[in-house]
Every structure is written in C-alpha cells, then in structure tokens.
Amino acid sequence: MSAPDGPVGAERSLGELVAAATSELSALVHDEIALVKAQLRQDVKRGTVGGGAFVAALLVLIFSLPMLSFALAYGIRAWSHWHLSVCFLLSFAANVLLALLLALIGLYFVKKAKQGQGPQKAVAAAKETAEVLGHAKPHPRPVPPAEDAALEQIGGPGATVARSTS
C-alpha cells in the first residue's frame, strides 16, 4: 500500500473515520475498565491482609493462652520468686499485649485499603474522559481546489471538512 500524498486522513472516507473513532473510543473504555479492575484488586488485597491480621490476632489470643500462660507464669515464678497468681496475671497481660499489637497491624491495613478509594478514582477518571469527549470538536481543514467543486454541489462554496487528528 502506498503512502498518501496529501494530508493525513485526506483519502479516508467518512465511514473509515467513524470506524477509527469508534475503535479508539472502544479501546479507551476497555482501558478505563482495566484501570478500575487494577485499583479494586489492590484495595481488596489490602483489605484481605487487614482481615487476615485480625484473624491471626484472634487465633493467637485463643490458642496461645493456655500454653504460653503456663510457661510464662512458671518462668516468671522461677526468675522472681513472686506468688504464682501474680505470675499468671503477668503472663495473661503479655498475651493480651501481643493480640493488641496484631489488631493494630490489622487496623492499619484496613484503613490503608479504605484510603485507596479505587472506585472513586475510577469514576472520576471516567467522568473526566466523558467531559473531554463531550467538548471535543473536529478541526476544519482547507479544501483542495479539486474537491471544492464537488463540495459546492453538496454544501455550498467555502465548505470545510472535519479532519481527524490521527
């Protein structure tokens, strides 16, 4: 196929221009959808990590209390010679502090997922794209003299033709 001698798009028919614009608009919509999916995936990952940390905090608190409490209490008793009940209270406090630390980690990741605002960003980007497309106007180009006679029959003298920017 040979390269056109005139301006870009001069030999393209109106149907070809509409088809090109439609395919480019379709590609733009598909890209916007892919962006939304990527942002949502990232927010879901963050939420999953936060939820997993909450579950881990609960499991640590439930399953480690008996074993860790006994081991820690007897260890404190051997080290300090305090009463055994005080040693068990200190052991329980240590387990609660560990569970609180894991819960804070989970809270951090959940807040981070909420701040991601993937859907809000995607909607804003789609609105911006729609606004740009709504204000887009074709650029008129001067008509070569050979086509001017044909246009005079259709649209009158001095008519202009919309030109694609691609």
C-alpha atoms as an extended CHARMM CRD file, in Angstrom:
* protein
*
       166  EXT
         1         1  MET       CA              0.0000000000        0.0000000000        0.0000000000  PROA      1               0.0000000000
         2         2  SER       CA              1.4450000000        3.4050000000       -0.9230000000  PROA      2               0.0000000000
         3         3  ALA       CA              1.6360000000        6.3720000000        1.4300000000  PROA      3               0.0000000000
         4         4  PRO       CA             -0.9080000000        9.1410000000        0.7710000000  PROA      4               0.0000000000
         5         5  ASP       CA              0.4560000000       12.2380000000       -0.9450000000  PROA      5               0.0000000000
         6         6  GLY       CA             -1.8760000000       14.6780000000        0.7840000000  PROA      6               0.0000000000
         7         7  PRO       CA             -2.5060000000       15.4430000000        4.4450000000  PROA      7               0.0000000000
         8         8  VAL       CA             -3.0140000000       12.5730000000        6.8640000000  PROA      8               0.0000000000
         9         9  GLY       CA             -6.5560000000       11.2540000000        6.6280000000  PROA      9               0.0000000000
        10        10  ALA       CA             -7.3030000000       13.1050000000        3.3690000000  PROA      10              0.0000000000
        11        11  GLU       CA             -8.0890000000        9.9040000000        1.4760000000  PROA      11              0.0000000000
        12        12  ARG       CA            -10.1050000000        8.2900000000        4.2430000000  PROA      12              0.0000000000
        13        13  SER       CA            -13.8420000000        8.1400000000        3.8130000000  PROA      13              0.0000000000
        14        14  LEU       CA            -16.3010000000        9.2940000000        6.4540000000  PROA      14              0.0000000000
        15        15  GLY       CA            -17.1150000000        5.6620000000        7.2540000000  PROA      15              0.0000000000
        16        16  GLU       CA            -13.4430000000        4.8920000000        7.8460000000  PROA      16              0.0000000000
        17        17  LEU       CA            -13.1010000000        7.9230000000       10.1110000000  PROA      17              0.0000000000
        18        18  VAL       CA            -16.1810000000        6.9210000000       12.1100000000  PROA      18              0.0000000000
        19        19  ALA       CA            -14.9000000000        3.3440000000       12.3590000000  PROA      19              0.0000000000
        20        20  ALA       CA            -11.4920000000        4.5850000000       13.5660000000  PROA      20              0.0000000000
        21        21  ALA       CA            -13.0970000000        6.8850000000       16.1320000000  PROA      21              0.0000000000
        22        22  THR       CA            -15.3660000000        4.0900000000       17.3350000000  PROA      22              0.0000000000
        23        23  SER       CA            -12.4840000000        1.6460000000       17.7310000000  PROA      23              0.0000000000
        24        24  GLU       CA            -10.3880000000        4.2540000000       19.5780000000  PROA      24              0.0000000000
        25        25  LEU       CA            -13.3090000000        5.0540000000       21.8880000000  PROA      25              0.0000000000
        26        26  SER       CA            -13.8340000000        1.3500000000       22.4930000000  PROA      26              0.0000000000
        27        27  ALA       CA            -10.1370000000        0.9350000000       23.3540000000  PROA      27              0.0000000000
        28        28  LEU       CA            -10.3830000000        3.8940000000       25.7390000000  PROA      28              0.0000000000
        29        29  VAL       CA            -13.3830000000        2.3580000000       27.5100000000  PROA      29              0.0000000000
        30        30  HSD       CA            -11.5910000000       -1.0040000000       27.7950000000  PROA      30              0.0000000000
        31        31  ASP       CA             -8.5200000000        0.7350000000       29.2420000000  PROA      31              0.0000000000
        32        32  GLU       CA            -10.6990000000        2.5550000000       31.7980000000  PROA      32              0.0000000000
        33        33  ILE       CA            -12.2890000000       -0.7640000000       32.8170000000  PROA      33              0.0000000000
        34        34  ALA       CA             -8.8340000000       -2.3640000000       33.1830000000  PROA      34              0.0000000000
        35        35  LEU       CA             -7.7400000000        0.5430000000       35.3780000000  PROA      35              0.0000000000
        36        36  VAL       CA            -10.7940000000        0.1380000000       37.6180000000  PROA      36              0.0000000000
        37        37  LYS       CA            -10.1170000000       -3.5910000000       37.9560000000  PROA      37              0.0000000000
        38        38  ALA       CA             -6.4800000000       -2.9850000000       38.9090000000  PROA      38              0.0000000000
        39        39  GLN       CA             -7.4300000000       -0.3950000000       41.5360000000  PROA      39              0.0000000000
        40        40  LEU       CA            -10.1020000000       -2.6430000000       43.0240000000  PROA      40              0.0000000000
        41        41  ARG       CA             -7.6900000000       -5.5920000000       43.1170000000  PROA      41              0.0000000000
        42        42  GLN       CA             -5.2000000000       -3.5050000000       45.0850000000  PROA      42              0.0000000000
        43        43  ASP       CA             -7.8560000000       -2.3820000000       47.6030000000  PROA      43              0.0000000000
        44        44  VAL       CA             -9.1290000000       -5.9480000000       48.0150000000  PROA      44              0.0000000000
        45        45  LYS       CA             -5.5740000000       -7.1760000000       48.6770000000  PROA      45              0.0000000000
        46        46  ARG       CA             -5.0960000000       -4.5580000000       51.3850000000  PROA      46              0.0000000000
        47        47  GLY       CA             -8.4270000000       -5.4310000000       52.9670000000  PROA      47              0.0000000000
        48        48  THR       CA             -7.5840000000       -9.1270000000       52.8700000000  PROA      48              0.0000000000
        49        49  VAL       CA             -4.2500000000       -8.5460000000       54.6040000000  PROA      49              0.0000000000
        50        50  GLY       CA             -6.0120000000       -6.4800000000       57.2780000000  PROA      50              0.0000000000
        51        51  GLY       CA             -8.6800000000       -9.1250000000       57.7870000000  PROA      51              0.0000000000
        52        52  GLY       CA             -6.0300000000      -11.8270000000       57.9470000000  PROA      52              0.0000000000
        53        53  ALA       CA             -4.1790000000       -9.8950000000       60.6410000000  PROA      53              0.0000000000
        54        54  PHE       CA             -7.4010000000       -9.6310000000       62.6760000000  PROA      54              0.0000000000
        55        55  VAL       CA             -7.9560000000      -13.3790000000       62.3610000000  PROA      55              0.0000000000
        56        56  ALA       CA             -4.3300000000      -14.0330000000       63.3400000000  PROA      56              0.0000000000
        57        57  ALA       CA             -4.7550000000      -11.8070000000       66.4080000000  PROA      57              0.0000000000
        58        58  LEU       CA             -7.8310000000      -13.7550000000       67.4640000000  PROA      58              0.0000000000
        59        59  LEU       CA             -6.1670000000      -17.1310000000       66.8860000000  PROA      59              0.0000000000
        60        60  VAL       CA             -3.0690000000      -16.1180000000       68.8270000000  PROA      60              0.0000000000
        61        61  LEU       CA             -5.1760000000      -14.9510000000       71.7270000000  PROA      61              0.0000000000
        62        62  ILE       CA             -7.2930000000      -18.1020000000       71.8060000000  PROA      62              0.0000000000
        63        63  PHE       CA             -4.7560000000      -20.8540000000       71.1290000000  PROA      63              0.0000000000
        64        64  SER       CA             -1.6990000000      -19.4670000000       72.8530000000  PROA      64              0.0000000000
        65        65  LEU       CA             -3.2460000000      -18.5120000000       76.1440000000  PROA      65              0.0000000000
        66        66  PRO       CA             -3.1270000000      -21.8960000000       77.8840000000  PROA      66              0.0000000000
        67        67  MET       CA              0.3660000000      -22.9600000000       76.7620000000  PROA      67              0.0000000000
        68        68  LEU       CA              2.0090000000      -19.5680000000       76.8860000000  PROA      68              0.0000000000
        69        69  SER       CA              0.3400000000      -18.5970000000       80.1230000000  PROA      69              0.0000000000
        70        70  PHE       CA              1.5860000000      -21.6540000000       81.9720000000  PROA      70              0.0000000000
        71        71  ALA       CA              5.0870000000      -21.4490000000       80.5310000000  PROA      71              0.0000000000
        72        72  LEU       CA              5.4040000000      -17.7170000000       81.1380000000  PROA      72              0.0000000000
        73        73  ALA       CA              3.9200000000      -17.8520000000       84.6200000000  PROA      73              0.0000000000
        74        74  TYR       CA              6.2810000000      -20.6060000000       85.7500000000  PROA      74              0.0000000000
        75        75  GLY       CA              9.1960000000      -18.7880000000       84.1250000000  PROA      75              0.0000000000
        76        76  ILE       CA              8.3730000000      -15.5680000000       85.9910000000  PROA      76              0.0000000000
        77        77  ARG       CA              7.9880000000      -17.5740000000       89.2080000000  PROA      77              0.0000000000
        78        78  ALA       CA             11.4300000000      -19.1540000000       88.7700000000  PROA      78              0.0000000000
        79        79  TRP       CA             13.0320000000      -15.7840000000       87.9560000000  PROA      79              0.0000000000
        80        80  SER       CA             11.3610000000      -13.5680000000       90.5840000000  PROA      80              0.0000000000
        81        81  HSD       CA             10.0250000000      -15.9200000000       93.2800000000  PROA      81              0.0000000000
        82        82  TRP       CA              6.7110000000      -13.9810000000       93.2670000000  PROA      82              0.0000000000
        83        83  HSD       CA              3.4090000000      -15.5780000000       94.1440000000  PROA      83              0.0000000000
        84        84  LEU       CA              2.1740000000      -17.8930000000       91.3660000000  PROA      84              0.0000000000
        85        85  SER       CA             -1.1190000000      -15.9650000000       90.8470000000  PROA      85              0.0000000000
        86        86  VAL       CA              0.7950000000      -12.7360000000       90.0960000000  PROA      86              0.0000000000
        87        87  CYS       CA              2.9400000000      -14.6410000000       87.6120000000  PROA      87              0.0000000000
        88        88  PHE       CA             -0.1900000000      -15.9220000000       85.8150000000  PROA      88              0.0000000000
        89        89  LEU       CA             -1.6300000000      -12.3760000000       85.6350000000  PROA      89              0.0000000000
        90        90  LEU       CA              1.5980000000      -11.0950000000       84.0670000000  PROA      90              0.0000000000
        91        91  SER       CA              1.5120000000      -13.9620000000       81.5860000000  PROA      91              0.0000000000
        92        92  PHE       CA             -2.0660000000      -13.0910000000       80.5940000000  PROA      92              0.0000000000
        93        93  ALA       CA             -1.1430000000       -9.3960000000       80.2070000000  PROA      93              0.0000000000
        94        94  ALA       CA              1.6970000000      -10.3110000000       77.8400000000  PROA      94              0.0000000000
        95        95  ASN       CA             -0.6820000000      -12.3450000000       75.6570000000  PROA      95              0.0000000000
        96        96  VAL       CA             -3.2170000000       -9.5030000000       75.5570000000  PROA      96              0.0000000000
        97        97  LEU       CA             -0.4860000000       -7.0390000000       74.5220000000  PROA      97              0.0000000000
        98        98  LEU       CA              0.5530000000       -9.3470000000       71.6700000000  PROA      98              0.0000000000
        99        99  ALA       CA             -3.0690000000       -9.6380000000       70.4950000000  PROA      99              0.0000000000
       100       100  LEU       CA             -3.4550000000       -5.8290000000       70.6370000000  PROA      100             0.0000000000
       101       101  LEU       CA             -0.3200000000       -5.3980000000       68.5430000000  PROA      101             0.0000000000
       102       102  LEU       CA             -1.6640000000       -7.7690000000       65.8810000000  PROA      102             0.0000000000
       103       103  ALA       CA             -5.0430000000       -5.9990000000       65.9520000000  PROA      103             0.0000000000
       104       104  LEU       CA             -3.3280000000       -2.6270000000       65.4030000000  PROA      104             0.0000000000
       105       105  ILE       CA             -1.4800000000       -4.0570000000       62.4080000000  PROA      105             0.0000000000
       106       106  GLY       CA             -4.8070000000       -5.2830000000       61.0210000000  PROA      106             0.0000000000
       107       107  LEU       CA             -6.3990000000       -1.8710000000       61.6190000000  PROA      107             0.0000000000
       108       108  TYR       CA             -3.5380000000       -0.1760000000       59.7800000000  PROA      108             0.0000000000
       109       109  PHE       CA             -4.0430000000       -2.3120000000       56.6660000000  PROA      109             0.0000000000
       110       110  VAL       CA             -7.8360000000       -1.9020000000       56.7050000000  PROA      110             0.0000000000
       111       111  LYS       CA             -7.5060000000        1.8930000000       56.9180000000  PROA      111             0.0000000000
       112       112  LYS       CA             -4.9850000000        1.8230000000       54.0820000000  PROA      112             0.0000000000
       113       113  ALA       CA             -7.4600000000       -0.1390000000       51.9420000000  PROA      113             0.0000000000
       114       114  LYS       CA            -10.1960000000        2.4210000000       52.6690000000  PROA      114             0.0000000000
       115       115  GLN       CA             -7.8890000000        5.3020000000       51.7290000000  PROA      115             0.0000000000
       116       116  GLY       CA             -7.1110000000        3.6900000000       48.3610000000  PROA      116             0.0000000000
       117       117  GLN       CA            -10.5030000000        4.8400000000       47.0240000000  PROA      117             0.0000000000
       118       118  GLY       CA            -10.1560000000        2.7730000000       43.8490000000  PROA      118             0.0000000000
       119       119  PRO       CA            -13.8170000000        3.0440000000       42.7840000000  PROA      119             0.0000000000
       120       120  GLN       CA            -13.9210000000        6.8010000000       43.4450000000  PROA      120             0.0000000000
       121       121  LYS       CA            -10.7730000000        7.3440000000       41.3690000000  PROA      121             0.0000000000
       122       122  ALA       CA            -12.1540000000        5.2450000000       38.5290000000  PROA      122             0.0000000000
       123       123  VAL       CA            -15.4730000000        7.1210000000       38.4710000000  PROA      123             0.0000000000
       124       124  ALA       CA            -13.6400000000       10.4690000000       38.4940000000  PROA      124             0.0000000000
       125       125  ALA       CA            -11.4150000000        9.3480000000       35.6010000000  PROA      125             0.0000000000
       126       126  ALA       CA            -14.4240000000        8.1410000000       33.6040000000  PROA      126             0.0000000000
       127       127  LYS       CA            -16.2340000000       11.4650000000       34.1790000000  PROA      127             0.0000000000
       128       128  GLU       CA            -13.1380000000       13.3620000000       33.0970000000  PROA      128             0.0000000000
       129       129  THR       CA            -12.9060000000       11.2840000000       29.9240000000  PROA      129             0.0000000000
       130       130  ALA       CA            -16.5870000000       11.8500000000       29.1680000000  PROA      130             0.0000000000
       131       131  GLU       CA            -16.1640000000       15.5990000000       29.7130000000  PROA      131             0.0000000000
       132       132  VAL       CA            -13.1780000000       15.7640000000       27.3740000000  PROA      132             0.0000000000
       133       133  LEU       CA            -15.0240000000       13.7670000000       24.7140000000  PROA      133             0.0000000000
       134       134  GLY       CA            -18.0990000000       15.9810000000       25.1330000000  PROA      134             0.0000000000
       135       135  HSD       CA            -16.1080000000       19.1330000000       24.4190000000  PROA      135             0.0000000000
       136       136  ALA       CA            -14.0830000000       17.6860000000       21.5390000000  PROA      136             0.0000000000
       137       137  LYS       CA            -14.6850000000       19.4430000000       18.2440000000  PROA      137             0.0000000000
       138       138  PRO       CA            -13.2980000000       18.4840000000       14.8540000000  PROA      138             0.0000000000
       139       139  HSD       CA            -10.6550000000       20.7510000000       13.3930000000  PROA      139             0.0000000000
       140       140  PRO       CA            -11.6410000000       22.2080000000        9.9900000000  PROA      140             0.0000000000
       141       141  ARG       CA             -9.0910000000       21.9490000000        7.2120000000  PROA      141             0.0000000000
       142       142  PRO       CA             -8.9740000000       23.8470000000        3.9470000000  PROA      142             0.0000000000
       143       143  VAL       CA            -10.4350000000       22.0130000000        0.9830000000  PROA      143             0.0000000000
       144       144  PRO       CA             -8.1540000000       21.4270000000       -2.0330000000  PROA      144             0.0000000000
       145       145  PRO       CA             -9.4290000000       23.0890000000       -5.2530000000  PROA      145             0.0000000000
       146       146  ALA       CA            -10.2210000000       19.7350000000       -6.8970000000  PROA      146             0.0000000000
       147       147  GLU       CA            -12.6500000000       18.8480000000       -4.1140000000  PROA      147             0.0000000000
       148       148  ASP       CA            -14.0670000000       22.3740000000       -3.8820000000  PROA      148             0.0000000000
       149       149  ALA       CA            -16.2390000000       21.9320000000       -6.9730000000  PROA      149             0.0000000000
       150       150  ALA       CA            -17.7660000000       18.7400000000       -5.5820000000  PROA      150             0.0000000000
       151       151  LEU       CA            -18.4380000000       20.4030000000       -2.2320000000  PROA      151             0.0000000000
       152       152  GLU       CA            -20.1330000000       23.3710000000       -3.8600000000  PROA      152             0.0000000000
       153       153  GLN       CA            -22.7400000000       20.9800000000       -5.2110000000  PROA      153             0.0000000000
       154       154  ILE       CA            -23.2600000000       19.4110000000       -1.7690000000  PROA      154             0.0000000000
       155       155  GLY       CA            -22.7110000000       22.1100000000        0.8240000000  PROA      155             0.0000000000
       156       156  GLY       CA            -22.0200000000       25.3450000000       -0.9500000000  PROA      156             0.0000000000
       157       157  PRO       CA            -18.8420000000       27.3280000000       -1.6280000000  PROA      157             0.0000000000
       158       158  GLY       CA            -16.1530000000       27.6170000000        1.0580000000  PROA      158             0.0000000000
       159       159  ALA       CA            -17.3160000000       24.4940000000        2.8750000000  PROA      159             0.0000000000
       160       160  THR       CA            -14.8480000000       22.8690000000        5.2710000000  PROA      160             0.0000000000
       161       161  VAL       CA            -14.3200000000       19.2240000000        6.0790000000  PROA      161             0.0000000000
       162       162  ALA       CA            -13.6350000000       17.8080000000        9.5390000000  PROA      162             0.0000000000
       163       163  ARG       CA            -10.1790000000       16.3200000000        9.8140000000  PROA      163             0.0000000000
       164       164  SER       CA             -9.0380000000       13.5170000000       12.0540000000  PROA      164             0.0000000000
       165       165  THR       CA             -6.0060000000       14.2640000000       14.2300000000  PROA      165             0.0000000000
       166       166  SER       CA             -4.5330000000       10.7900000000       13.8350000000  PROA      166             0.0000000000
